[in-house]
Amino acid sequence: MSNRTRKIINDPVHGFITIDDPLISDIIAHPYYQRLRRINQMAFAHLVYPGAIHTRLLHSLGAYHLMCSALGELKNKGTEITADEETGAKVAVLLHDSGHAPFSHALEKILIPGYHHETISLLVMKALNKIFNGRLTMAINIFTNNYHKPFLYQLVSGQLDVDRLDYLTRDSFFTGVSEGVIGYDRIIKMLAVHDGQLMVEEKGIYSIEKFLVSRRLMYWQVYLHKTVLAAEMMLVKIVQRAKELINNGYDLNAATGPFNFFLSNTDIDMENEETLDKFFLLDDFDVMATIKTWMNYPDKILSTLCRLLIDRSLFKVRLQAQPFNEKWIKEMRNAICCKMDIDERESRYFIFTGEAENTTYNPSEERINILFKDGSMKDISEVDNSLIHQTLSTPVKKFYICFLK
């Protein structure tokens, strides 16, 4: 490998990340990947935690770095991993988030209905596979769990994958929320492969428990913080209103052509090459520039929502364990109708309810298996005196209401 193709990237979380594979260098340099610079990892979390402005590109590089460490550790323990498998796993994790829409999960369902971001990530990989003459085939097989070594897929996508190890560490670092700090380096040291499956050595049990609890705390404290939820739901309502106006024949233009396309079309085929090209030009900047433009649009509902979001004058949010009282919601709705001079149907843009759910450990997903010194194996929830027991596999559901102050 010449020095010309070897690159070192300075990451504030992991230190120096080395890129020493020509294919990976070429993928990183490609516009499909560089687009991730223009998508924030945590959408509107920076409205609460001002430091949380790191990008999807930074996170994917971090996940790649942890994959390099994990593969190195497993090889040191005697696990057979070929050079092609190593490159495939690294490429799979590097591109695992490449299909995210602007503002990530917030806009995914409404802007590109019927397509989960992982489905689009796979389309990105297939498009790049054509460009790079089939050299991503191994990565695609690993990403889709169609490879005979399941531990490689589990490192990319599971309950203990390098994606989660990086985003918890990174999101904790950039928000300053110490509850998310995990011993990712120790967890990686404790990884092992047994019968083709990814395991954690017995010594790593407490690090895994801390990892799962940290994820739970970060979910409610950061990812579902009331202010973050309010901003993301206001963005959803803006896009909903824009689509409604366009469908009713109003002349409403977004700031860019790609955003116009996804707002105006209801039947989107992401497997179409032209559509995918438009998607690669779509990012957070299109959305924010458009919202600033719409602050002055004649429609009162759209312009008000846009102005409130830009000014960070966000909806009030309440979270509770039981559904909200219908009588109280009706009273609030009537008050908003009077204040805004709008009808009951239009008021649904300014007061609405929803549900949020999180599971600490889901045994129906890829399980976290503990490998004991005697060669036996147990699920993390079945270990003696386990902190992660049956009650933590039950989803925690909260009901929320968002409304105009």
N, C-alpha and C positions, 0 to 999 in steps of 0.2 A: 504494500500500500504506500503510495507516494504521499509526501507531506501536503501536496496540493489538494488531495481529496480527503485528508484527515482534518476534521474541524473540532474545535473546542468551544463550547457555549457556556458562558458563566451564568449559572442559575442561582438566585438568592436563597433557594431552599436547599438544593442538593449540592451546591458547589459546581465543580466543572463537569459538564456532560460531554462525553467524547462521541463524535460521529466518525466512524472509521470504516464504513461500508459504502462503496460508490453508489449502489442502488438507493440506500437510505438518504445519502446526500442529494441525489437527484429528486427523490420524492419530496424532501423538505423544500427544495428550491422551486418545486412546481407551483403554479398559481392556485391549483385546487387545495394545496396544503397551506399556502401563505394566506389564504382567505381567513384562516383561523386566528390570525393576528387581529382581525376586525370583529371578532365575536368575544364578548366578555364571558369568562367562565361562570360568573355568579349573577348575571343579569343585573337586577337593580339592588343587589345587596350593598353596593357602595353608598346608597342613600342612607344606610344605617351605619355601616362600617366603611368609612371613606377610603381605607386602604385596599378594599376588595375590588381592584380594577385590573386584576391579572386576566390574561386571555386564555382561550382554549388552546392556542398554540403552545403557550408556556406549560400548561398542564399535560398536553400530549407528549412533550419532550421529557417532562418529569416521569411520566408513566413508562416511556421508552427506557429511561435511565434505570428505573427500578427493575424493569424486565431484564436488562443487561445484567444487573446484580443477581437477580433470582436465577437466571440461567447459569451464570458462573458458579453460584453456590451449589446448584443441583449437579452440575458436571463434576465439581470437586468431590461430591459424595458418591460418584460412580454412575450417575444416571447418564445413559447414552443419548446424546443430542448431537445430531449432525450439523454441519455448517449451514445447510439449506434450511433445516428446521429452526435454527437459531435466528437466521435472517427473517424467516417467515413469521415467527412469533413477534419479533421486534417491529416488523412492518405492520402486522395486525394491530398491535397496541398503539402504534404511532397514528394509525388512521381510524381508530375505534370511535372517535368523536367527530370525524370529518363531515358527517351528515347533519350536524346540528343547524337548525334554523336560527335566524337572529333572535337574541334574547332566549336562546336555548329552549327549555321546556315550556316557557310561558306561551310562546306563539306556535309551537310545533303542531298542535291539533287543529288550530283554527286557520293557519296560513297554508299548510300543506296537509289537508285532511286525508286520512287513510294511510299515511306513511309515518312509521316510527323512525326516529333518527338513526337507529341501528340499520334499518332497511336502506336508508339513503347512504349511510356509511358503506354498506356493501356495494351499492351502485357506484360510489366513488372509487372503491377498490377495483371493481370490474372495468371502469373507464380507464383507470391508470394501468391496469393489466394489459389493455390493448396498446396503450401508448408505450409501455415498456416491454412489449413483445412477450407476454406471458410470464414475466418474472415475478408476478405477485400471486401466482396460482397457489403456492404453498400457504401464503398468508391468508388467502380467501378460504382455503380448506380448514385452516386452524380457526379462523374467525367464525365459521359456520358450524364448527364442531363436527367436521367431516374428515377428521384425520385420526389415524389409529393410535395416537398418543394423547389421550384426553387431558393429561396434565397441562399440555400447552394451551388448550382452550381455557382451562380453569384459571390459568395465570392471566388470560386476557379478559375473561368474563365469568365471574363467580362471586361468592360472598367474601372471598379473600383474594381478590385479584389486584394486580398492580395499579389498575385504574383507581380503585378505592383507596389503596394505600397512599397514592399520590394526592388525590383531591382532598382527603381529610387533612393530611399534613399541610398542603399548600393553602387550603381555605382557612385553616387555623392560623397559619403564619400571616396571611394578608388581612384577616379580620382582627387578629389579636385576641381571638377567643381561645383561651388555653385548654378548655374542655376537649377540644378536638385533637390535642397533641397525642400522637400514638408512637409506639416504639417500632416504627416500620423497619428499621435496620435490624433489630433483633428478630422480628417476625420473619424477615427474609433469611436470616441465618438459621432459623428453625425449620425451614421448608424441607420436605423430603418427598420422594416418589415411591409408592408402594403399589404393585400390581397395576402400574400405568396411571394411578390416580394421585392427585396432589394431596399431601398430608402435612400435618404440623407435628414436629417431635414433641413428646410429652413435656419437655422443659419449657415449651412455648405457650402452655395453656393460659397463664395469667396475662401474657401480652395479647393473646387473642381476645380474652374477655374484656380487657381494657379497650381494644380496638372496637369491639361491638358496642360497648357502652358509650364510647366517644362518638360513634356514628349516630346513636340515638340522641345524645345531647345536642350535637351539631344540627340535627334535623329540626328540633323544636326551637333551639336558641338562635340559629342562623338561617337555615334554608326556609323555615316557615315562620320567621320573625314577622310579627303583625305588619310592620311598615313595609317589609319586602313583599309580603303577600298583597298588600293594598296596591302598591305600585304595579306589580305584575298583572293583577286583575284589572286595573285601570287600562293598562296597555291592551289587554284582551278586549275590553269593552270598546276601546278606540277602533281596533281593527274590525270588530263586529259591526259598529256603526258605519264605518267606511264601506264595508261590503254591502250593508243594507242600502245605503244611499246609491252606490254604483248599480246595484240590482234594480233599483227603482228609477234608473235613468238619469241620475244627477251627474253633472260634469265634475268629477272629483279626481284630480291627478295626484299621484305620489311624486316625491322628489326625483325618483329614478325609474327608468324603464322596467328593470327586473321586479321592483316592488309593485309597480302598476300591474304587471302580468299576473303575479300571484294574488293580488287583491281582486282582479277582474275575472279570473277564471275559477270556476267551481269544479270542473272536471279536469284535474291535473294528473298528467301521466309522467311520472318522474323517470320512467324508463326511456322516454323520448330524449334523444341527444340534445336537441335545441332547448328543451325545458331544463335539462340538467345544466347546460351552459348558463342559462339565466340564473339558476340557483347558486352557481359558483360566484356570481356577481352580487349576491344578496347578503347583506350583513347588518350589524347594528347601526351603522352610519346611515344607511338608506332609511331606516325606520325613524331615527331621531331627527334627521333633516326634514322628513315628511311631517312629523308631528309638529315641528316648529312652524312649518308652512301652514298647516291646518289650524293653527291657533286663531287665524283670522278668517276662517271659512264661514260663510253665512249661516250654516246649520248650527243652532245654539248648542245642541247636545255634543256634537263633535268638537266644536271650538272650545267649549267649556272643559271637556275631558282633557284635551290637549294642553290647554293653558294650565290647568291644575297640576298635571304631571310635570310639565317643564318647570313650574314654579315650586315644585315639591310640596304643594298643598294637597296632601293625600287624603284618601278616604279613611274614615275611622274603622277599625276592625275589632271585633270581639270574638274570642274563641271560648268554647265551653264544651262540656262532655255530652250535653243533651241538645236536641233540636231547639230552635228559638221559638218563643211564643208567637203564634200567628197574629194574635190581636195587637201585640206590641209592634210587629213588623208592619201591620196595616196602618197603625197610627203614624209610624215613622214615614211610611210611603206617602200618606196624605200630606204630611208636613212638607216633604220634598216637592210634591206636586204644586203646592201653594207657593213655596219659595221660588221654584224655577219656572212656574207658569207652564207646566207640561202635563200631559195626560198620564193615566195609570200605566199604560204600556210603555211609554217613554221613560217613566221613572225607574224602570228595571235596569237602566244604565247607571243609575245612581244609588240603588239599594238592591242587594242580592245576597243570597246565601250559598253556601257550598260545604263540602266536607274535605278534610285532610286526614290521611292515614299513614302510619309508619309502623313497620315491624322491626324489632331489634335483630331477631334471627329467624329466618324463614326456612324451616326444614324441607319445604317443597322445592327450594332452589338447589343450586350446587351446594352440597353440604360441606361443612368444615370438619374434617376427620382428624382425630388425634392418634398418632402412632406411638404405641408404648414400647418400652425397651424389649419386652418379651415377644414383640412382633404382632401383638394383638392391636385392634383398632376400635375406636369408639367415636361416635358423633359428639361434638363439643357439648351438646345439651344433655348427654348421658353420662358424662364424667362425674365421678364421686364428688360431692360437695360443690357441684358446678353452680356458678353464678348465672350462667345462661341456661335456664331450665325451661320447662314447658310454658310457664306464664309469659316469658319474654318472647315466645314465638306467636303469641296472640297479638293481632294488630291493635295499635292504639288509634282510636278514631276520635277526631275532634270536629265539631261543627263550627263554621265561622259565618259571620255576617259582615259585609262591607257596606258602608253608607256615607253619603255626603255629610260633612260636619254641619 
